[in-house]
Amino acid sequence: MKIIHQKCEKSLSNNKSLPINSYLVGYILDDIKLYDIVQASSQVEVFDYYHDLTKNVLSIEWTSGKVSPKVYGYTKPEGKKKK
């Protein structure tokens, strides 16, 4: 599991440049309602992590992401400069 945005606004989950396997997690920590956007292989993995962390998981929802997980965050390597 990879945390993409931590303690963010709920509206960030509407970004279509997120990977398709990303989730918006709502939880309560120290009586404050917070949201994280995470990339994971399953909702069970996300729930287990946040349940161990806070015991107060409110929701786990899909984001609007449309990018393949294989290419998300990929940057083209710099090639050798030609002489």
C-alpha positions as CSV (number, residue, x, y, z in Angstrom):
1,M,0.0,0.0,0.0
2,K,1.2,3.5,-0.9
3,I,-0.1,6.7,0.6
4,I,-0.5,9.3,-2.2
5,H,-2.0,12.2,-0.3
6,Q,-2.2,12.3,3.5
7,K,-4.7,14.5,5.5
8,C,-6.1,16.0,2.3
9,E,-9.3,17.5,1.1
10,K,-12.0,15.1,-0.1
11,S,-12.2,16.9,-3.4
12,L,-8.7,15.7,-4.4
13,S,-10.2,12.3,-5.1
14,N,-11.9,13.7,-8.2
15,N,-8.6,14.0,-10.0
16,K,-8.6,11.7,-13.1
17,S,-4.8,11.6,-13.1
18,L,-4.8,9.2,-10.0
19,P,-4.3,5.5,-10.6
20,I,-7.4,3.3,-11.0
21,N,-6.5,1.3,-7.9
22,S,-6.6,4.3,-5.6
23,Y,-9.0,4.8,-2.7
24,L,-10.3,7.7,-0.6
25,V,-10.2,6.7,3.1
26,G,-12.2,8.6,5.7
27,Y,-11.2,8.1,9.3
28,I,-11.2,9.8,12.7
29,L,-7.9,10.5,14.5
30,D,-7.9,12.5,17.8
31,D,-11.5,13.5,17.2
32,I,-10.8,15.0,13.8
33,K,-12.2,13.7,10.6
34,L,-9.4,13.2,8.0
35,Y,-9.0,11.9,4.5
36,D,-6.2,10.1,2.8
37,I,-5.8,8.9,-0.8
38,V,-4.0,5.6,-1.0
39,Q,-3.0,3.2,-3.7
40,A,-3.5,-0.5,-2.8
41,S,-4.3,-3.8,-4.3
42,S,-7.5,-4.3,-2.3
43,Q,-9.9,-2.6,0.1
44,V,-9.1,-5.2,2.7
45,E,-5.4,-4.1,2.7
46,V,-6.5,-0.5,3.2
47,F,-9.0,-1.4,5.9
48,D,-6.5,-3.5,7.9
49,Y,-3.9,-0.7,7.8
50,Y,-6.3,2.1,9.0
51,H,-8.1,-0.1,11.5
52,D,-4.8,-0.9,13.1
53,L,-3.9,2.8,13.0
54,T,-7.1,4.4,14.3
55,K,-9.9,1.9,15.0
56,N,-12.2,4.5,13.5
57,V,-12.5,3.9,9.7
58,L,-15.5,5.8,8.4
59,S,-15.4,5.0,4.7
60,I,-13.3,3.6,1.9
61,E,-14.3,4.8,-1.6
62,W,-12.9,4.6,-5.1
63,T,-11.3,7.7,-6.5
64,S,-12.0,9.1,-10.0
65,G,-8.6,7.9,-11.2
66,K,-8.2,6.7,-14.7
67,V,-4.4,6.1,-15.0
68,S,-3.0,2.6,-15.2
69,P,-1.1,1.7,-12.0
70,K,1.9,0.5,-14.1
71,V,2.4,4.0,-15.5
72,Y,1.3,6.1,-12.6
73,G,4.3,8.2,-11.3
74,Y,6.5,7.1,-14.2
75,T,9.0,9.6,-15.4
76,K,10.9,9.1,-18.6
77,P,14.6,8.4,-17.9
78,E,17.1,10.9,-19.2
79,G,18.9,9.4,-22.2
80,K,22.5,9.9,-23.2
81,K,23.2,13.1,-24.9
82,K,24.4,12.8,-28.4
83,K,27.6,14.5,-29.5
